[in-house]
């Protein structure tokens, strides 16, 4: 079981490394969107510090969305998805592997990059650290929930927009607790509660989402 | 071993076929014939469990395939229209990855030998997007060299291949039948396969529009 998940992750990471432009463009999208805000709002440290958690988290959501449509679309187009569905293991496990790989490719780089971008908003060190931690804990949920949407819109024309409409509302709890954790650190309230809820969302997202995703994929293959 | 009764396929409003049935035992080959659009691919996908039948049932060793689930898929090898190979990966990586996903142990040396048998020596480490259509098909078919699962379902295996490769595939299918395996395949090409029993199934032009 673990071997299969590792095999899927290794395959997807290798594919991502061969197609580095996708990975880099999502990262640059994140960097540019976040950098536009200080330029637009103006150099008022107080206001920027207030905006920072929300802006960084929303930009992270959007950057994650960019890579979602291709999560299953490539496998669907070249017939690999049929082979995955016929593998002698539950399709849900394979989806779990793909979700984890998606997080390693999209969520992890965002979390590592975010503190650097947070400097533009004059965030103090503990808030920068909390930003990274909250993204680390919260972004797996984005990949998990996003997988359901990606599977449901598979093979639909103009599926990208539909996917955003479907998935972004579901990201709202992650956004609230993620940005809330950073906000709580800024105001000195402590982010323990936010992080616990964020962790719960991630566990639910990563371990329950693969099963409805697998069901949606089987429908898409019919 | 593989038995189907009363299969019916409906695509949208159109009924492609109905009342299709057959029995296939060890060392037997099912040759599905029919013109374009007669539902050959749909039938093969039903046999794999990828698409549900509108009516009828398919049994493997006496059990419904839907009920067997993973136990059935463990004995099934499906090769569809699409090659199911990744353009970014090399032929060797593709072959090893597909074996790993199918939970089979395939050593690198064995994979290299399979690719060599299909005339891909020297191209093992070239990304598949640089290969021709026929060579990509060869990469997909090289899976069959070490494939020991009992039931092979092959959808147009000879498409885009040159005569030498077609002969090789036919030999592999023959060897599989010799080992007691089952093969279900569609093709429009007349290819000699060394099979003792060939059951022909002709999907006639029974396509009819359902009265709505």
Interface residues (C-beta under 8 A of the other chain):
Chain A: X4 X7 X8 X11 X14 X15 X18 X19 X77 X78 X79 X80 X82 X83 X84 X85 X86 X87 X88 X89 X90 X94 X221 X222
Chain B: X48 X49 X50 X51 X52 X70 X73 X74 X76 X78 X80 X81 X82 X83 X84 X85 X86 X87 X88 X89 X93 X97 X98 X100 X101 X102 X103 X127
